[in-house]
């Protein structure tokens, strides 16, 4: 076994999740490459020291350049605000260091295009953080679709809905400023990534995006609350997606339905250890959706628990990501999703925003 020093930009919600994942992944998956929490970067020396102590890093800093340039940091995890992603990634690639970047890939499509180009020029391992698609249930859904269990796919419906800003009296905050922090920048990327993973490329979209609560206590809202997208996939299937941060009652509404000529699949992240499968088999009287509880027979489950139905959780998805990132570094072969895949998500979002402005269909190839 060999070690690699990990530097994490950001010590907040996602920074903590990645630190915990890197601390756990070796034991969970018995990885050949073992991560060492080398350095954490935060906005102040005081917060960096607090995160260092809490998460077990060797050192802390308030200067991202110091982290990226440090010889003991062999790979960089970007879990900082979107507007920082491009500079950090480009600096790391210039030094030949692998980069894992949280979604969205940059604060704009221009950023993600530049980051993707930098990654591919450098020929360095790169990965984007779309963790929800890595649940054992969604991995199994991909397997069922690929092997033709539900036949030719004809329709897709997806949503990512939450209610953390459903109350119009919730004060304005960082989430209500700037398009990168709006629903199309924050929530939509996860479900668009799922659609691409499950269905393949999207060829064109028609979208509406709306700010419902234009002002909140403390300030004006400058980004979107929800959006709806009709789409046509490259395989000919129709689809629709809805994204919202004001979906009253929804806490983690990452859900999809897929219809095929021989069956259908349903999934809801609020019940993330179950997948619903319908097959057009047997007599009509006994047909219906079957609830499949995930267990050791499903992808990446057994490493966490040997008991079927016991379930995996959110943090486990991040650990699976860490395993894939380390495996990519060890083999020097990229694992999905790469920066190119993250940029594809941003292209769909850009097309959707353009459709909202034009009122018509937009071809993804134009972005």
C-alpha positions, 0 to 999 in steps of 0.5 A: 500500500502507498499513501497520497497526501490529500488537500481539501479546499473548504471545510464546510458541509462538503469539505467535512464530507470529503474529509470523512470519506478520505478517512474511511475509504481505505478501511471500507474498500481496502484501497491500494492507495491510501489517502492521508489528510495533509492540508485543509484550506479555509477562509481564515487561519482560525477556521482552517485550524478549527477544521484541521483539529476537527477532521484530522488534517496535518496542517491548515491554511487560508491560502489555496495557492499554498495548498495546491503548491505544497509538495506533500499534497498529491491530489486536490479536492475542491469543495469551495464556492463555485467561483473559486473552482477554475483558478484552483483546478487550473493551478493544480493541473499545471503541476500535474496534480489530480483534481476532484471538483464538486459540482457544478464544474465552475460558476459558468459554462465558460469556466467549465469549458476552460477547466475541461480543456486544462484537464485534458491538456494536462492528461491528469486524473479529473473527476466531478462530484455527482454523488447521488447517482452512486447509490447502490439502487441507482447503480443497479438501475443503470445496470438494468437499463443497460442489459435491456431489462425494461426494453427500449426506453421511451420516456424519462421524468426526473426531479430534484426538489427541496423546500429549504427556501419554500418559506418566503419569509426566510431571509436572503442569504448566499443561496439567493445571490448569483445564478450559480447559486440558484436552483439551475446552478445548485440542484439541477446539475444533479438530476441532469447528470442522472438523466445523462447517466441513465438515458444518454446524451440530451439533444435539445431542450425547452425550458422555463425558469422562474423566481417566485419570491423576488424579494426576501427579508434582507435583500433582493433575490437575484437567481431562480427558485424553480425551473421546468425542462422538456427534453429530447434524448439522443436515443429518441426518448422524450423527457421532462425534468423539474427542479425546485428549492421551494417545493414545500414538503420535499427534503431530498426529492431526487427522483426519477421514472423511466418507461420502457417497452418491457417495463419501468423503473422508479426511484426516490432518494428519500427512500434511497435504499429501494428501487421499484421495478415493473416487468411486463411478464406474467398474467395481468392479475399479478403484474405490478411494481416490485420494491427491491431493497438493496443489499450485498447483491447490488453495486458497492453495498456489501463494503458497507454492510452484509445485511440486505435491507439495512441500507446505505446513507449519504456519507457512503455515496461520498466514500464511493466517490473517494474510492473511484478517485483513488482508483483513477489516480492509482491506475492513471485511468479516469473514472466517470464522471470526468470534467468532460461529463461535468461540462456536458451537464453545464451545456444542458443548463446553458441551453435551458437558460437560453430556451427560457430567454428565447421561448423556444427549443435549443439544440445542445450542440450550440453550447 
